[in-house]
Structure formats: structure tokens, C-alpha cells
Amino acid sequence: MLNTVKAMLWIALLISAQTQSASIPLRIDANAEEVETVFSWRNDRCFDENIPDSPARAFRSKGGVVYLYATHHKNVPLTGASLDNLKPACATQFQGANSADPRHYNTRIWLQTFFSTNSGKDIYSLGSSDYHGKWFKNCKLTKNPSSDCWFSAIVLAHSIDGGKTFTTATPPDHVVANSSQQYSPTQEGSVGFLTTSNIVKVDDYFYALFYASADKRQENGNCLARTNDLADARSWRAWDGRDFNVSLYQPQKLKGSSATCKTLPSLPYKIRSLLWHEASQGYIATFEKTKSIKTLQRRTDVTFSYSWSKDLKDWSRPREIVTLEGPLHCSRAQVAGAYPSLIDSSSLDENFGSVGDSAYLYYTKFNLQSKCRLTLDRDLVRIPIKIHSE
């Protein structure tokens, strides 16, 4: 019944793009004082690089086991009987092959979104595949080493054992979305598709938002894409302003491909969670925005925000959930947290893809060192939220 309702709302996607943002029929309130630690790096890590470095995403596996991923490129899930009782599954680890060839899209892979099917036996995952030239002394730029020579794509992984192990097709056959540009050691900034939202199902299709970095042909922002076959990496098609016609896979041997998606002007942020809200009969997307505060001691605050949509295409103006003030006395401004995502532990959906009137806001809390230095020391925490109709 849920998918039927969503399918009826989907008619709007067949109409030309609207220029005005959707109104918003709800308000989200957070209790920022009730911070609960889900994963402590100091106490719970399997190894030093076992850090929360992606938005928290959860699914139910076979036998009712709950998996929560919020991982680094060495992907270790938290597992347990419920979201209230999770521990790192240190024996479960997926990672890319650390390939030095950017054309393989198999260097480091962050598994970021998951869709459980077949009663939790088959799990499909979309991951962010990153290549940084500095890792292989293949970048001639030195000014911004963390962002220059960055080559990224969305790739597909699959588990047939309920999420215990994941595999990919032989690279680059696992690529879902990439840039038509070839890697260059003089490339400023990032190129390609950097991150993905949750997958949501509407009727016979699966939808996700892929965040694109601008290149010669592709605008910066979110591409709305869909597939009717999660097992086929090349089956995803993106919205071009009229229909879902754009293949986001660009063979590197074909220069000058003109295929681009139409990004969503009312949702220009990297989406950390995308959920169906029962009461408002619409979708809630969460994301973060940073703001530099100019006082006697400059700081950078981060605001966890949300937008609402009936059709995944036309989004409301952002509203604040909570703001984390940045620390003072820093040698370089640093935010206190990142990757906000909503998860309703009472959701009956196998993929926690729906949210009721209460849930948790999960995010990564940075435990900054002297002079606000960012290290591997960071925790996954959550705070309770309430959703009110307006």
C-alpha cells in the first residue's frame, strides 16, 4: 500500500520542472542535550582506521539481525538485535583493491547506501569510489592536497549472505555513475559523483540522489536517478528535466560524451538521509551546512538541516534541526560534527526507509585534539528528534 501511495504522487515527476520550492508541512525538533554514543572510537574500534566517516544507514538482514554502516573505506558494520544494541562486527570488512589505476574505480570504496531484499538475504549497496592522486604521488598540485586530484564515482556492490560479505563486478563493470572526464594530475578539486543518498522504492523503481561535482559538461548538485534492477549497475538512469533518459556511466575511452543530468536547484546539498514520512505523505532529506562566525575568535558552525518534498524533485527551503557550534582557539577553523542522518528504530521497513513522528538524528562527533586538530578520534552519536505536523 505504501508503494501505491508513493506511485500516485509520482505523477509530478512527469511534469516539467517547477521553479518554486515546495512548502513544508512539518517541523523537526531535536533534544541536543540527550546525546547517546553509538560507537566510541577509543573504546569500540576494531583497528585505528575503523571510524565513522559516512552517514549512518541501516537495514535488517536475514534472521532479524540489524546492520548499521557509517564507515570508512575499510567498511566494518555495527550489528545487533536492534539499533539500541549494536557492536562492531570486526570480522566483517569490505574494501577496494587500492588500485593505482584511476580507470578501475577500485582504489578505496566507502559503502554508503544499502537495500535489503529477499527477506534480508540479498543486500545491494551503492558505494563512493575515491581515487586521490596524492596517494600514489600522481598529483602535481600542492595547494589543496585534500581536494585536488580527486576522482570519484558511484559503484555497485552485492551481498548474498545478508551483508556479511560484499563483492563487486570486475572493475569497471561495477560503475553506476562517473565523469566523462579522464583523470588528470593537474586537476583542481574533485571530478565525478561524490556521494549518494539512501535508496527509496516507488512502485517498480528504486530512486536515489547522486551528488555530482561540476565538470566541463555536468553541473554541480544532485542528480535524481532510478533503476528497476538493483543488480545491474548500468541500468540507472537520471532525470534530464523531462524524463529518466540519462545513463550516468561514461566509458573513459569515449571522449566528449554529452550525457548530463538535470540537477535539482532546490536541493543543492549532499544528502545524508532520504526517508518517506508517513504523516505528511512526503520525503524528508537531511544534510549539513557550514557557516563561518566572525567574532573575536573565529569559529565555524555546522547546521544539520532538512527539506521536504512530495515527488523527490521539487524541495522546500531548508529548515534547521540543530546547530553545533564550532570550537574556538583553533589554528584552523574546524566543525564539531558531520554526516547527519535520520533513522527511526521503530520503522517496519526492512531498510528503515520510513520515519514516523519520532526518530534519532545520527551524526559523527569529532573529538578534536590540541588547537582543534582533526584526527581519527571521532564517535558516532545520536540525539532524539520529534516531527510535528504544521
C-alpha positions as CSV (number, residue, x, y, z in Angstrom):
1,M,0.0,0.0,0.0
2,L,2.9,2.4,0.8
3,N,4.4,2.0,-2.7
4,T,0.9,2.5,-4.3
5,V,0.5,5.8,-2.4
6,K,4.0,6.9,-3.5
7,A,3.3,5.9,-7.1
8,M,0.3,8.1,-7.2
9,L,2.4,11.1,-6.0
10,W,5.0,10.3,-8.6
11,I,2.9,11.8,-11.4
12,A,4.6,15.1,-10.7
13,L,7.8,13.7,-12.0
14,L,6.4,13.5,-15.5
15,I,5.7,17.2,-15.5
16,S,8.3,19.8,-16.4
17,A,10.5,21.2,-13.6
18,Q,8.9,23.6,-11.2
19,T,10.7,26.8,-10.4
20,Q,9.2,27.4,-6.9
21,S,10.2,25.5,-3.8
22,A,7.6,23.2,-2.2
23,S,6.0,24.4,1.0
24,I,6.8,22.4,4.1
25,P,4.1,20.8,6.3
26,L,6.2,19.7,9.3
27,R,8.7,20.8,11.9
28,I,11.5,18.8,13.4
29,D,12.6,19.5,17.0
30,A,15.8,18.0,18.5
31,N,16.9,17.5,22.0
32,A,20.6,18.2,21.6
33,E,21.3,17.6,25.3
34,E,20.4,13.9,25.2
35,V,23.5,12.8,23.3
36,E,23.9,9.0,23.2
37,T,27.2,7.4,22.0
38,V,26.5,4.6,19.5
39,F,30.2,3.9,18.6
40,S,33.2,5.2,20.6
41,W,36.4,5.2,18.6
42,R,38.5,5.0,21.8
43,N,36.6,2.0,23.3
44,D,35.0,0.2,20.4
45,R,37.2,0.3,17.3
46,C,38.5,-2.9,15.7
47,F,41.6,-1.0,14.4
48,D,42.7,2.6,14.1
49,E,41.0,3.3,10.8
50,N,37.7,1.9,12.0
51,I,36.0,5.4,12.1
52,P,32.5,6.8,11.3
53,D,33.2,8.5,8.1
54,S,29.9,8.3,6.3
55,P,26.2,8.9,7.1
56,A,24.6,6.2,9.3
57,R,22.5,3.9,7.2
58,A,20.7,0.7,8.4
59,F,18.9,-2.4,7.2
60,R,17.5,-5.6,8.5
61,S,19.3,-8.8,7.5
62,K,18.2,-12.4,7.5
63,G,17.2,-13.7,10.9
64,G,16.3,-10.2,12.0
65,V,19.9,-9.0,12.6
66,V,20.2,-5.3,12.2
67,Y,23.2,-3.8,10.3
68,L,24.3,-0.1,10.6
69,Y,27.0,1.3,8.4
70,A,28.7,4.7,8.9
71,T,32.1,3.6,7.8
72,H,35.5,4.5,6.4
73,H,37.0,2.8,3.3
74,K,37.7,-0.2,5.5
75,N,34.0,-1.0,5.9
76,V,33.0,-2.5,9.2
77,P,29.3,-2.5,10.2
78,L,27.7,-2.3,13.6
79,T,25.4,-5.3,14.1
80,G,22.9,-6.5,16.7
81,A,19.4,-7.4,17.6
82,S,18.2,-3.8,17.3
83,L,19.5,-0.3,16.7
84,D,19.7,0.1,20.5
85,N,22.2,-2.7,20.9
86,L,25.0,-2.6,18.3
87,K,28.6,-3.7,18.3
88,P,31.3,-3.6,15.6
89,A,31.4,-6.8,13.6
90,C,35.2,-6.8,13.3
91,A,35.3,-10.0,11.2
92,T,33.2,-8.3,8.5
93,Q,35.2,-6.0,6.3
94,F,34.9,-4.8,2.7
95,Q,37.4,-2.6,1.0
96,G,38.6,-1.7,-2.5
97,A,41.8,-3.2,-4.0
98,N,43.8,0.0,-3.6
99,S,44.3,0.1,-7.4
100,A,46.8,2.7,-8.6
101,D,44.8,3.0,-11.9
102,P,42.0,5.6,-11.6
103,R,40.2,4.0,-14.6
104,H,39.4,0.9,-12.4
105,Y,37.4,2.8,-9.8
106,N,38.7,0.3,-7.3
107,T,41.1,2.2,-5.0
108,R,39.1,3.0,-1.9
109,I,35.4,2.4,-1.6
110,W,33.0,3.7,1.1
111,L,29.8,1.6,1.2
112,Q,27.2,4.2,1.7
113,T,23.7,3.1,1.0
114,F,22.0,-0.3,1.2
115,F,18.9,-2.0,0.1
116,S,17.9,-5.3,1.7
117,T,15.8,-7.7,-0.5
118,N,14.7,-11.4,-0.4
119,S,14.0,-11.3,3.3
120,G,17.4,-9.9,4.1
121,K,19.5,-12.4,2.1
122,D,20.4,-10.2,-0.8
123,I,21.8,-6.8,0.0
124,Y,22.6,-4.2,-2.7
125,S,25.0,-1.4,-1.8
126,L,26.0,1.8,-3.6
127,G,29.4,3.0,-2.7
128,S,31.6,6.1,-3.2
129,S,34.8,5.0,-5.0
130,D,37.6,7.5,-4.4
131,Y,40.9,8.0,-6.1
132,H,43.3,10.7,-4.8
133,G,46.4,11.3,-6.8
134,K,48.4,12.2,-3.7
135,W,48.0,8.5,-2.5
136,F,50.2,7.4,-5.4
137,K,52.3,10.6,-6.0
138,N,50.2,11.2,-9.1
139,C,49.2,14.8,-8.4
140,K,51.2,17.8,-9.5
141,L,49.2,20.3,-7.4
142,T,50.2,21.0,-3.8
143,K,48.0,23.9,-2.7
144,N,44.9,21.9,-1.7
145,P,46.1,18.3,-1.2
146,S,42.9,17.0,0.3
147,S,40.6,18.1,-2.5
148,D,42.8,18.4,-5.7
149,C,43.3,15.4,-8.0
150,W,40.2,13.8,-6.5
151,F,38.4,11.3,-8.9
152,S,35.2,9.8,-7.7
153,A,32.3,7.5,-8.9
154,I,29.3,5.6,-7.5
155,V,29.8,1.9,-7.7
156,L,27.6,-1.2,-7.0
157,A,28.4,-4.0,-4.5
158,H,26.3,-7.0,-3.7
159,S,26.0,-9.4,-0.7
160,I,24.3,-12.8,-1.0
161,D,24.8,-13.7,2.7
162,G,22.8,-11.0,4.4
163,G,25.5,-8.4,4.5
164,K,28.4,-10.4,6.0
165,T,30.4,-10.1,2.8
166,F,30.2,-7.9,-0.3
167,T,31.6,-8.3,-3.8
168,T,31.6,-6.2,-6.9
169,A,31.6,-7.0,-10.6
170,T,35.1,-6.9,-12.3
171,P,36.1,-3.2,-12.5
172,P,35.0,-1.1,-14.2
173,D,31.8,-3.1,-14.7
174,H,30.7,-2.1,-11.2
175,V,30.4,1.6,-12.1
176,V,27.0,3.2,-11.8
177,A,27.9,6.9,-12.2
178,N,31.1,8.5,-13.2
179,S,32.5,11.6,-15.1
180,S,33.2,11.6,-18.8
181,Q,36.5,13.4,-18.0
182,Q,39.6,11.3,-17.7
183,Y,41.9,11.7,-14.6
184,S,44.5,14.4,-14.7
185,P,47.4,15.0,-12.3
186,T,46.7,18.8,-12.7
187,Q,43.0,18.5,-11.9
188,E,41.9,21.2,-9.4
189,G,39.2,20.0,-7.0
190,S,37.0,16.9,-7.4
191,V,35.5,15.4,-10.5
192,G,32.8,12.8,-10.7
193,F,30.0,11.6,-8.4
194,L,30.9,12.0,-4.7
195,T,28.2,10.5,-2.6
196,T,24.7,9.0,-2.7
197,S,21.5,9.2,-0.6
198,N,19.5,6.3,0.7
199,I,17.7,4.2,-1.9
200,V,13.9,4.6,-1.8
201,K,11.4,2.4,-3.7
202,V,8.4,3.8,-5.5
203,D,6.2,1.3,-7.3
204,D,8.6,-0.8,-9.6
205,Y,11.5,1.6,-9.4
206,F,14.3,2.4,-6.9
207,Y,15.4,6.0,-6.6
208,A,18.5,7.7,-5.2
209,L,20.2,11.2,-5.3
210,F,23.7,11.2,-6.6
211,Y,25.8,14.3,-5.7
212,A,27.8,15.4,-8.8
213,S,30.9,17.6,-8.7
214,A,30.9,20.0,-11.6
215,D,33.0,19.2,-14.7
216,K,33.1,20.5,-18.3
217,R,29.6,19.2,-19.0
218,Q,28.0,18.3,-15.7
219,E,26.5,20.9,-13.3
220,N,27.3,20.6,-9.6
221,G,24.5,19.2,-7.4
222,N,22.1,16.3,-7.0
223,C,21.1,14.1,-9.9
224,L,17.8,12.2,-9.3
225,A,18.4,8.7,-10.7
226,R,16.4,5.5,-10.8
227,T,16.6,1.8,-11.8
228,N,14.2,-1.2,-11.9
229,D,17.0,-3.6,-11.5
230,L,19.3,-3.2,-8.5
231,A,21.6,-6.0,-9.7
232,D,22.5,-4.1,-12.9
233,A,25.0,-1.2,-12.3
234,R,24.4,0.1,-15.8
235,S,20.6,0.2,-15.5
236,W,20.5,3.5,-13.6
237,R,19.0,6.5,-15.5
238,A,19.0,10.1,-14.4
239,W,16.4,12.9,-14.7
240,D,17.2,15.2,-17.7
241,G,14.4,17.7,-17.0
242,R,11.8,15.7,-18.9
243,D,12.3,12.1,-18.1
244,F,14.8,9.5,-16.9
245,N,16.9,9.2,-20.0
246,V,20.5,9.8,-18.9
247,S,22.9,7.0,-18.4
248,L,25.5,8.2,-15.8
249,Y,28.1,5.7,-16.8
250,Q,30.7,7.3,-19.1
251,P,33.2,4.9,-20.7
252,Q,36.6,6.6,-20.3
253,K,37.6,5.7,-23.9
254,L,34.8,7.8,-25.2
255,K,35.8,11.4,-25.0
256,G,33.3,14.3,-25.1
257,S,30.1,12.5,-24.1
258,S,27.3,15.0,-23.8
259,A,25.1,13.0,-21.4
260,T,24.4,15.0,-18.3
261,C,21.7,15.0,-15.7
262,K,19.5,17.9,-14.7
263,T,20.5,18.8,-11.1
264,L,17.8,19.8,-8.6
265,P,18.1,23.6,-8.0
266,S,16.1,23.4,-4.8
267,L,18.3,20.8,-3.2
268,P,22.0,21.7,-3.7
269,Y,23.4,19.8,-0.7
270,K,25.0,16.4,-0.2
271,I,22.0,14.3,1.1
272,R,22.8,12.3,4.2
273,S,19.4,10.6,4.6
274,L,16.3,10.3,2.5
275,L,13.2,8.9,4.1
276,W,9.5,8.6,3.5
277,H,7.4,10.4,6.2
278,E,4.1,8.7,6.8
279,A,2.1,11.6,8.3
280,S,3.0,14.2,5.6
281,Q,3.0,11.7,2.7
282,G,6.3,13.1,1.5
283,Y,10.0,12.7,1.8
284,I,12.5,14.2,4.2
285,A,16.1,14.8,3.2
286,T,18.8,15.8,5.7
287,F,22.1,17.5,5.1
288,E,24.6,19.9,6.7
289,K,25.5,23.5,6.1
290,T,28.5,25.3,7.5
291,K,28.9,28.9,8.4
292,S,31.9,30.9,9.4
293,I,31.2,33.1,12.5
294,K,33.3,36.2,12.7
295,T,33.9,37.1,16.3
296,L,37.0,37.9,18.3
297,Q,37.7,34.2,18.0
298,R,36.6,33.0,14.6
299,R,34.8,29.7,14.5
300,T,32.9,27.5,12.0
301,D,29.4,26.3,13.0
302,V,27.6,23.4,11.3
303,T,23.8,23.3,11.0
304,F,22.1,20.0,10.5
305,S,19.0,20.8,8.3
306,Y,16.2,19.2,6.3
307,S,14.0,19.8,3.3
308,W,10.7,18.2,2.3
309,S,9.2,17.0,-1.0
310,K,6.2,15.3,-2.4
311,D,7.9,14.0,-5.5
312,L,11.7,13.9,-4.8
313,K,12.2,16.7,-7.4
314,D,10.7,19.9,-6.0
315,W,12.1,20.6,-2.5
316,S,11.2,23.0,0.3
317,R,13.5,25.6,1.6
318,P,15.9,24.2,4.3
319,R,15.0,24.3,7.9
320,E,17.3,23.8,10.9
321,I,17.2,20.8,13.1
322,V,20.2,21.7,15.3
323,T,23.4,23.7,15.1
324,L,26.7,22.6,16.6
325,E,28.9,25.5,17.5
326,G,32.5,25.2,16.3
327,P,35.3,25.3,18.8
328,L,37.4,28.5,19.5
329,H,41.2,28.9,19.7
330,C,41.8,26.9,16.6
331,S,44.8,27.2,14.4
332,R,42.4,26.3,11.5
333,A,38.6,26.5,11.8
334,Q,37.0,23.1,12.3
335,V,33.4,21.9,12.6
336,A,32.3,19.8,15.6
337,G,30.4,17.2,13.6
338,A,29.2,15.9,10.2
339,Y,27.0,13.4,8.3
340,P,23.5,14.0,9.9
341,S,21.0,11.2,9.1
342,L,17.6,10.3,10.5
343,I,16.8,6.7,11.5
344,D,13.5,5.6,13.1
345,S,14.3,2.4,15.1
346,S,10.5,1.6,15.1
347,S,10.2,1.6,11.3
348,L,8.7,-1.6,9.9
349,D,10.5,-1.1,6.7
350,E,13.3,-3.6,6.0
351,N,15.6,-0.8,5.1
352,F,14.5,1.7,7.8
353,G,13.3,3.8,4.8
354,S,10.3,5.4,6.6
355,V,10.0,7.6,9.6
356,G,7.2,8.3,11.9
357,D,6.8,11.2,14.4
358,S,9.9,10.3,16.4
359,A,13.3,9.1,15.5
360,Y,17.0,9.7,16.1
361,L,19.4,12.1,14.4
362,Y,22.7,10.3,14.0
363,Y,26.0,12.2,13.3
364,T,29.7,11.9,13.6
365,K,31.2,13.8,16.5
366,F,34.8,14.9,16.1
367,N,36.9,14.7,19.2
368,L,39.3,17.4,18.3
369,Q,42.8,17.5,19.7
370,S,45.1,20.4,20.6
371,K,44.4,23.5,18.5
372,C,41.3,21.8,17.1
373,R,43.4,19.3,15.1
374,L,41.2,16.6,13.4
375,T,42.4,13.0,13.9
376,L,40.9,9.6,13.7
377,D,39.3,10.1,17.2
378,R,35.6,10.5,16.4
379,D,32.4,8.9,17.6
380,L,29.0,8.1,16.1
381,V,26.3,9.6,18.3
382,R,22.6,10.2,18.2
383,I,20.0,12.5,19.6
384,P,16.2,12.1,19.8
385,I,14.0,14.2,17.5
386,K,10.3,14.8,17.2
387,I,8.4,15.5,13.9
388,H,5.4,17.8,14.2
389,S,2.7,18.5,11.6
390,E,2.1,22.1,10.8
